[in-house]
Amino acid sequence: MIQDVDIPIDRAGEFLDFLATGIGIWPVWLCPIRARAADAPTFPLYPMQQGVTYVNFGFWDVVLDPRPRPPGFRNRLIEQKVTALGGVKSLYSESYYSEGEFWALHDRAAYGALKRTYDPANALGDLYTKCVVRA
């Protein structure tokens, strides 16, 4: 499991409890991070609320379970919890979103504009495919 998520500070305690009781992964990296000032440009592919303090949770390890689970079982629980708490998941993290879920969280129109400008021949592939689809 490789995860890096940002949770609004007022919901960070809930996420830490979820990690302890629902996932069982330790150690966990905790680091405060603040989105840019309210009047600064936004980053549409990493939609943090401007002016809000978040806590970054980083955790990387194997979680053993005596019961068979489908691939990404705990990752899906984490994705659902991050979304429910208004958090953001780093794009390099292991992801198991459906394509619809992924684009509901990331500004597809903004991505398309960047793609048309910087990669019009699609040499670099699609963001969803790179972040979620496994070869």
MDTraj code that builds the backbone (N, CA, C; nanometers):
import mdtraj as md
import numpy as np

residues = "MET ILE GLN ASP VAL ASP ILE PRO ILE ASP ARG ALA GLY GLU PHE LEU ASP PHE LEU ALA THR GLY ILE GLY ILE TRP PRO VAL TRP LEU CYS PRO ILE ARG ALA ARG ALA ALA ASP ALA PRO THR PHE PRO LEU TYR PRO MET GLN GLN GLY VAL THR TYR VAL ASN PHE GLY PHE TRP ASP VAL VAL LEU ASP PRO ARG PRO ARG PRO PRO GLY PHE ARG ASN ARG LEU ILE GLU GLN LYS VAL THR ALA LEU GLY GLY VAL LYS SER LEU TYR SER GLU SER TYR TYR SER GLU GLY GLU PHE TRP ALA LEU HIS ASP ARG ALA ALA TYR GLY ALA LEU LYS ARG THR TYR ASP PRO ALA ASN ALA LEU GLY ASP LEU TYR THR LYS CYS VAL VAL ARG ALA".split()
xyz = np.array([
    [0.0845, -0.1165, 0.0000],
    [0.0000, 0.0000, 0.0000],
    [0.0893, 0.1232, 0.0000],
    [0.0632, 0.2118, -0.0927],
    [0.1347, 0.3395, -0.0993],
    [0.0291, 0.4481, -0.1055],
    [0.0207, 0.5294, 0.0000],
    [-0.0814, 0.6325, 0.0067],
    [-0.0236, 0.7626, 0.0608],
    [-0.0743, 0.8700, 0.0062],
    [-0.0402, 1.0038, 0.0514],
    [-0.1657, 1.0868, 0.0321],
    [-0.2273, 1.1298, 0.1419],
    [-0.3540, 1.2015, 0.1340],
    [-0.3480, 1.3274, 0.2195],
    [-0.4267, 1.4259, 0.1815],
    [-0.4396, 1.5491, 0.2582],
    [-0.5835, 1.5606, 0.3067],
    [-0.6000, 1.5759, 0.4379],
    [-0.7312, 1.5825, 0.5016],
    [-0.7431, 1.7179, 0.5704],
    [-0.8562, 1.7896, 0.5534],
    [-0.8733, 1.9156, 0.6272],
    [-0.8483, 1.8935, 0.7762],
    [-0.7788, 1.9872, 0.8374],
    [-0.7343, 1.9683, 0.9761],
    [-0.8500, 1.9421, 1.0717],
    [-0.9664, 1.9988, 1.0446],
    [-1.0792, 1.9760, 1.1349],
    [-1.1379, 1.8348, 1.1232],
    [-1.0954, 1.7578, 1.0236],
    [-1.1404, 1.6186, 1.0065],
    [-1.0250, 1.5192, 1.0234],
    [-0.9052, 1.5685, 1.0521],
    [-0.7862, 1.4833, 1.0587],
    [-0.7956, 1.3780, 1.1693],
    [-0.8542, 1.4122, 1.2827],
    [-0.8704, 1.3156, 1.3906],
    [-0.9561, 1.1972, 1.3488],
    [-1.0618, 1.2252, 1.2719],
    [-1.1475, 1.1178, 1.2209],
    [-1.0682, 1.0243, 1.1292],
    [-0.9837, 1.0841, 1.0454],
    [-0.9069, 1.0010, 0.9536],
    [-0.8054, 0.9160, 1.0290],
    [-0.7398, 0.9734, 1.1298],
    [-0.6438, 0.8976, 1.2087],
    [-0.7130, 0.7814, 1.2812],
    [-0.8323, 0.8061, 1.3357],
    [-0.9093, 0.6977, 1.3985],
    [-0.9421, 0.5886, 1.2978],
    [-0.9816, 0.6283, 1.1760],
    [-1.0119, 0.5332, 1.0699],
    [-0.8890, 0.4487, 1.0358],
    [-0.7728, 0.5123, 1.0252],
    [-0.6510, 0.4363, 0.9967],
    [-0.6230, 0.3349, 1.1073],
    [-0.6407, 0.3776, 1.2313],
    [-0.6110, 0.2902, 1.3450],
    [-0.7077, 0.1732, 1.3532],
    [-0.8358, 0.1980, 1.3340],
    [-0.9356, 0.0929, 1.3537],
    [-0.9750, 0.0200, 1.2257],
    [-0.9710, 0.0888, 1.1109],
    [-1.0187, 0.0299, 0.9870],
    [-0.9106, -0.0239, 0.8953],
    [-0.7892, 0.0284, 0.9090],
    [-0.6811, -0.0124, 0.8190],
    [-0.5702, -0.0830, 0.8960],
    [-0.5262, -0.0252, 1.0064],
    [-0.4230, -0.0882, 1.0881],
    [-0.2838, -0.0788, 1.0296],
    [-0.2501, 0.0374, 0.9775],
    [-0.1171, 0.0554, 0.9190],
    [-0.0373, 0.1557, 1.0027],
    [0.0865, 0.1190, 1.0355],
    [0.1767, 0.2064, 1.1112],
    [0.3170, 0.1849, 1.0612],
    [0.4021, 0.2785, 1.0640],
    [0.3827, 0.4150, 1.1110],
    [0.3094, 0.4997, 1.0070],
    [0.2672, 0.6173, 1.0497],
    [0.1994, 0.7130, 0.9629],
    [0.2725, 0.8457, 0.9725],
    [0.3016, 0.9032, 0.8578],
    [0.3633, 1.0354, 0.8486],
    [0.2524, 1.1385, 0.8614],
    [0.2688, 1.2372, 0.9487],
    [0.1726, 1.3463, 0.9634],
    [0.2461, 1.4781, 0.9442],
    [0.1944, 1.5608, 0.8575],
    [0.2589, 1.6888, 0.8306],
    [0.1527, 1.7906, 0.7912],
    [0.1499, 1.9064, 0.8572],
    [0.0527, 2.0078, 0.8173],
    [0.0896, 2.0675, 0.6813],
    [-0.0125, 2.1024, 0.6067],
    [0.0070, 2.1666, 0.4772],
    [-0.1069, 2.2655, 0.4595],
    [-0.0754, 2.3795, 0.4035],
    [-0.1788, 2.4809, 0.3838],
    [-0.1929, 2.5093, 0.2360],
    [-0.3170, 2.5060, 0.1902],
    [-0.3443, 2.5436, 0.0528],
    [-0.3125, 2.6917, 0.0352],
    [-0.2919, 2.7296, -0.0861],
    [-0.2544, 2.8674, -0.1148],
    [-0.3594, 2.9659, -0.0663],
    [-0.3200, 3.0919, -0.0578],
    [-0.4102, 3.1983, -0.0136],
    [-0.5328, 3.2052, -0.1057],
    [-0.6415, 3.2578, -0.0527],
    [-0.7684, 3.2607, -0.1247],
    [-0.7608, 3.3344, -0.2577],
    [-0.6699, 3.4288, -0.2716],
    [-0.6626, 3.5054, -0.3968],
    [-0.5566, 3.4518, -0.4934],
    [-0.4923, 3.3418, -0.4601],
    [-0.3885, 3.2841, -0.5460],
    [-0.4517, 3.1930, -0.6512],
    [-0.3802, 3.1669, -0.7613],
    [-0.4324, 3.0731, -0.8617],
    [-0.4513, 2.9343, -0.8017],
    [-0.5472, 2.8607, -0.8542],
    [-0.5753, 2.7262, -0.8042],
    [-0.5050, 2.6215, -0.8898],
    [-0.5018, 2.4998, -0.8399],
    [-0.4469, 2.3857, -0.9120],
    [-0.5627, 2.2887, -0.9359],
    [-0.6253, 2.2930, -1.0525],
    [-0.7478, 2.2151, -1.0736],
    [-0.7298, 2.0635, -1.0676],
    [-0.6083, 2.0143, -1.0832],
    [-0.5885, 1.8696, -1.0766],
    [-0.5511, 1.8223, -0.9356],
    [-0.5380, 1.9166, -0.8433],
    [-0.5177, 1.8827, -0.7027],
    [-0.6047, 1.9780, -0.6218],
    [-0.7340, 1.9475, -0.6129],
    [-0.8339, 2.0441, -0.5663],
    [-0.8409, 2.0648, -0.4151],
    [-0.7393, 2.1280, -0.3583],
    [-0.7447, 2.1657, -0.2177],
    [-0.8170, 2.2991, -0.2065],
    [-0.8902, 2.3180, -0.0981],
    [-0.9581, 2.4453, -0.0749],
    [-0.8545, 2.5494, -0.0359],
    [-0.8589, 2.6613, -0.1022],
    [-0.7617, 2.7670, -0.0734],
    [-0.7832, 2.8220, 0.0671],
    [-0.6717, 2.8511, 0.1343],
    [-0.6760, 2.9071, 0.2677],
    [-0.7081, 2.8074, 0.3777],
    [-0.7209, 2.6796, 0.3452],
    [-0.7550, 2.5759, 0.4435],
    [-0.6277, 2.5008, 0.4824],
    [-0.6110, 2.4746, 0.6107],
    [-0.5004, 2.3925, 0.6570],
    [-0.5426, 2.2464, 0.6520],
    [-0.4539, 2.1640, 0.5980],
    [-0.4760, 2.0203, 0.5872],
    [-0.3677, 1.9495, 0.6675],
    [-0.3896, 1.8221, 0.6953],
    [-0.2855, 1.7361, 0.7493],
    [-0.2569, 1.6315, 0.6425],
    [-0.1300, 1.6234, 0.6049],
    [-0.0879, 1.5217, 0.5103],
    [-0.0605, 1.3937, 0.5885],
    [-0.1219, 1.2846, 0.5430],
    [-0.0992, 1.1518, 0.5983],
    [-0.0277, 1.0707, 0.4915],
    [0.0895, 1.0220, 0.5239],
    [0.1617, 0.9343, 0.4332],
    [0.1812, 0.8000, 0.5007],
    [0.1517, 0.6927, 0.4283],
    [0.1697, 0.5597, 0.4851],
    [0.1997, 0.4624, 0.3725],
    [0.3012, 0.3817, 0.3968],
    [0.3533, 0.2919, 0.2948],
    [0.3932, 0.1615, 0.3627],
    [0.3199, 0.0573, 0.3393],
    [0.3528, -0.0705, 0.4006],
    [0.2581, -0.1772, 0.3466],
    [0.2741, -0.2974, 0.3953],
    [0.1855, -0.4088, 0.3643],
    [0.0969, -0.4300, 0.4862],
    [-0.0325, -0.4489, 0.4626],
    [-0.1256, -0.4814, 0.5702],
    [-0.1723, -0.6240, 0.5465],
    [-0.1397, -0.7109, 0.6401],
    [-0.1771, -0.8521, 0.6271],
    [-0.3179, -0.8750, 0.6794],
    [-0.3888, -0.9652, 0.6143],
    [-0.5254, -0.9973, 0.6535],
    [-0.5427, -1.1473, 0.6360],
    [-0.5925, -1.2186, 0.7363],
    [-0.6101, -1.3634, 0.7220],
    [-0.7204, -1.4001, 0.6217],
    [-0.8081, -1.3039, 0.5906],
    [-0.9165, -1.3305, 0.4958],
    [-0.8768, -1.2857, 0.3554],
    [-0.9145, -1.3617, 0.2548],
    [-0.8866, -1.3174, 0.1176],
    [-0.9654, -1.1898, 0.0865],
    [-0.8997, -1.0970, 0.0226],
    [-0.9629, -0.9698, -0.0142],
    [-0.9333, -0.9418, -0.1613],
    [-1.0216, -0.8719, -0.2291],
    [-0.9931, -0.8356, -0.3687],
    [-0.8780, -0.7349, -0.3745],
    [-0.8082, -0.7278, -0.4872],
    [-0.7003, -0.6303, -0.5008],
    [-0.7506, -0.4886, -0.4706],
    [-0.6730, -0.4173, -0.3924],
    [-0.7072, -0.2791, -0.3607],
    [-0.8171, -0.2615, -0.2586],
    [-0.8539, -0.3666, -0.1872],
    [-0.9653, -0.3598, -0.0926],
    [-0.9498, -0.2437, 0.0064],
    [-0.8364, -0.2367, 0.0743],
    [-0.8152, -0.1295, 0.1726],
    [-0.7936, 0.0058, 0.1047],
    [-0.7314, 0.0040, -0.0112],
    [-0.7145, 0.1294, -0.0847],
    [-0.8506, 0.1910, -0.1174],
    [-0.9479, 0.1077, -0.1552],
    [-1.0825, 0.1587, -0.1846],
    [-1.1463, 0.2168, -0.0592],
    [-1.1278, 0.1514, 0.0559],
    [-1.1802, 0.2069, 0.1808],
    [-1.1190, 0.3439, 0.2075],
    [-0.9899, 0.3553, 0.1847],
    [-0.9202, 0.4827, 0.2063],
    [-0.9729, 0.5885, 0.1097],
    [-0.9872, 0.5544, -0.0175],
    [-1.0381, 0.6507, -0.1160],
    [-1.1762, 0.7017, -0.0761],
    [-1.2616, 0.6127, -0.0331],
    [-1.3966, 0.6525, 0.0069],
    [-1.3933, 0.7432, 0.1296],
    [-1.3077, 0.7117, 0.2254],
    [-1.2988, 0.7928, 0.3473],
    [-1.2403, 0.9306, 0.3166],
    [-1.1366, 0.9349, 0.2343],
    [-1.0765, 1.0637, 0.1967],
    [-1.1812, 1.1528, 0.1315],
    [-1.2581, 1.0982, 0.0395],
    [-1.3624, 1.1758, -0.0280],
    [-1.4680, 1.2217, 0.0719],
    [-1.5117, 1.1323, 0.1599],
    [-1.6147, 1.1668, 0.2585],
    [-1.5703, 1.2788, 0.3518],
    [-1.4399, 1.2862, 0.3805],
    [-1.3876, 1.3873, 0.4721],
    [-1.3437, 1.5150, 0.4003],
    [-1.3654, 1.5228, 0.2691],
    [-1.3275, 1.6432, 0.1948],
    [-1.1793, 1.6518, 0.1672],
    [-1.1116, 1.5376, 0.1681],
    [-0.9675, 1.5354, 0.1453],
    [-0.9315, 1.5158, -0.0002],
    [-0.8009, 1.5105, -0.0239],
    [-0.7460, 1.4951, -0.1582],
    [-0.6388, 1.3870, -0.1521],
    [-0.6383, 1.3018, -0.2517],
    [-0.5403, 1.1939, -0.2583],
    [-0.4369, 1.2260, -0.3655],
    [-0.3097, 1.2102, -0.3318],
    [-0.2023, 1.2356, -0.4279],
    [-0.2135, 1.1426, -0.5470],
    [-0.1799, 1.1942, -0.6629],
    [-0.1936, 1.1155, -0.7853],
    [-0.0898, 1.0042, -0.7955],
    [0.0194, 1.0110, -0.7204],
    [0.1167, 0.9020, -0.7272],
    [0.0765, 0.7844, -0.6388],
    [-0.0202, 0.8024, -0.5515],
    [-0.0660, 0.6947, -0.4640],
    [-0.1281, 0.5823, -0.5449],
    [-0.1286, 0.4624, -0.4879],
    [-0.2012, 0.3532, -0.5512],
    [-0.3488, 0.3910, -0.5550],
    [-0.4093, 0.3813, -0.6725],
    [-0.5480, 0.4239, -0.6894],
    [-0.6315, 0.3140, -0.7524],
    [-0.7557, 0.3090, -0.7091],
    [-0.8493, 0.2079, -0.7569],
    [-0.9836, 0.2702, -0.7955],
    [-0.9854, 0.3982, -0.8232],
    [-1.1087, 0.4671, -0.8623],
    [-1.1616, 0.4127, -0.9946],
    [-1.2940, 0.4154, -1.0099],
    [-1.3503, 0.3954, -1.1429],
    [-1.3192, 0.5221, -1.2222],
    [-1.3313, 0.5152, -1.3520],
    [-1.3028, 0.6340, -1.4333],
    [-1.3980, 0.7484, -1.3974],
    [-1.5238, 0.7164, -1.3740],
    [-1.6199, 0.8198, -1.3354],
    [-1.5844, 0.8851, -1.2026],
    [-1.5457, 0.8042, -1.1040],
    [-1.5048, 0.8590, -0.9738],
    [-1.3828, 0.9491, -0.9891],
    [-1.2855, 0.9020, -1.0672],
    [-1.1620, 0.9776, -1.0854],
    [-1.1902, 1.1163, -1.1422],
    [-1.2688, 1.1216, -1.2499],
    [-1.2947, 1.2513, -1.3136],
    [-1.3923, 1.3363, -1.2348],
    [-1.4700, 1.2785, -1.1452],
    [-1.5534, 1.3589, -1.0561],
    [-1.4665, 1.4333, -0.9546],
    [-1.3484, 1.3787, -0.9252],
    [-1.2570, 1.4405, -0.8286],
    [-1.1544, 1.5324, -0.8934],
    [-1.1289, 1.5134, -1.0221],
    [-1.0260, 1.5912, -1.0927],
    [-1.0897, 1.6613, -1.2119],
    [-1.0535, 1.7828, -1.2330],
    [-1.1146, 1.8680, -1.3351],
    [-1.0757, 1.8212, -1.4752],
    [-1.1620, 1.7412, -1.5356],
    [-1.1323, 1.6838, -1.6672],
    [-1.1187, 1.7909, -1.7750],
    [-1.1993, 1.8952, -1.7671],
    [-1.1908, 2.0032, -1.8666],
    [-1.0559, 2.0748, -1.8568],
    [-1.0108, 2.1029, -1.7349],
    [-0.8802, 2.1684, -1.7173],
    [-0.7691, 2.0769, -1.7659],
    [-0.7802, 1.9468, -1.7363],
    [-0.6810, 1.8514, -1.7842],
    [-0.6796, 1.8486, -1.9366],
    [-0.7969, 1.8468, -1.9985],
    [-0.8057, 1.8451, -2.1442],
    [-0.7399, 1.9665, -2.2070],
    [-0.7583, 2.0828, -2.1460],
    [-0.6950, 2.2050, -2.1979],
    [-0.5427, 2.1945, -2.1888],
    [-0.4919, 2.1458, -2.0770],
    [-0.3473, 2.1270, -2.0633],
    [-0.2960, 2.0252, -2.1647],
    [-0.3690, 1.9194, -2.1808],
    [-0.3302, 1.8123, -2.2726],
    [-0.3242, 1.8635, -2.4168],
    [-0.4231, 1.9405, -2.4571],
    [-0.4236, 1.9951, -2.5933],
    [-0.3070, 2.0911, -2.6162],
    [-0.2669, 2.1627, -2.5120],
    [-0.1572, 2.2590, -2.5248],
    [-0.0210, 2.1905, -2.5235],
    [0.0006, 2.1004, -2.4276],
    [0.1348, 2.0459, -2.4051],
    [0.1579, 1.9045, -2.4591],
    [0.0529, 1.8341, -2.4938],
    [0.0677, 1.6992, -2.5467],
    [-0.0415, 1.6701, -2.6501],
    [-0.0478, 1.7509, -2.7556],
    [-0.1573, 1.7346, -2.8519],
    [-0.1541, 1.6009, -2.9261],
    [-0.0387, 1.5382, -2.9366],
    [-0.0295, 1.4086, -3.0047],
    [-0.0530, 1.2915, -2.9088],
    [-0.0821, 1.3213, -2.7826],
    [-0.1082, 1.2203, -2.6797],
    [0.0092, 1.1240, -2.6597],
    [0.1292, 1.1756, -2.6730],
    [0.2488, 1.0931, -2.6537],
    [0.2620, 1.0454, -2.5089],
    [0.2077, 1.1211, -2.4148],
    [0.2229, 1.0885, -2.2726],
    [0.1062, 1.0096, -2.2151],
    [0.0058, 0.9811, -2.2951],
    [-0.1080, 0.9041, -2.2456],
    [-0.2036, 0.9872, -2.1626],
    [-0.3050, 0.9209, -2.1116],
    [-0.4139, 0.9833, -2.0372],
    [-0.3864, 0.9779, -1.8865],
    [-0.4271, 1.0808, -1.8143],
    [-0.4022, 1.0887, -1.6705],
    [-0.4679, 0.9737, -1.5941],
    [-0.5917, 0.9429, -1.6235],
    [-0.6587, 0.8321, -1.5545],
    [-0.5837, 0.7017, -1.5774],
    [-0.5452, 0.6772, -1.7002],
    [-0.4742, 0.5529, -1.7334],
    [-0.3425, 0.5455, -1.6579],
    [-0.2697, 0.6555, -1.6511],
    [-0.1414, 0.6568, -1.5810],
    [-0.1560, 0.6406, -1.4313],
    [-0.2633, 0.6958, -1.3751],
    [-0.2775, 0.6950, -1.2296],
    [-0.3520, 0.5747, -1.1739],
    [-0.4363, 0.5120, -1.2559],
    [-0.5231, 0.4084, -1.2014],
    [-0.5112, 0.2755, -1.2751],
    [-0.5170, 0.2765, -1.4057],
    [-0.5235, 0.1518, -1.4816],
    [-0.3906, 0.0780, -1.4710],
    [-0.3987, -0.0503, -1.4428],
    [-0.2783, -0.1327, -1.4315],
    [-0.2589, -0.2116, -1.5606],
    [-0.1352, -0.2172, -1.6061],
    [-0.1055, -0.2880, -1.7313],
    [-0.1096, -0.4380, -1.7104],
])
top = md.Topology()
chain = top.add_chain()
for i, resn in enumerate(residues, 1):
    res = top.add_residue(resn, chain, resSeq=i)
    for name in ("N", "CA", "C"):
        top.add_atom(name, md.element.get_by_symbol(name[0]), res)
traj = md.Trajectory(xyz[None], top)
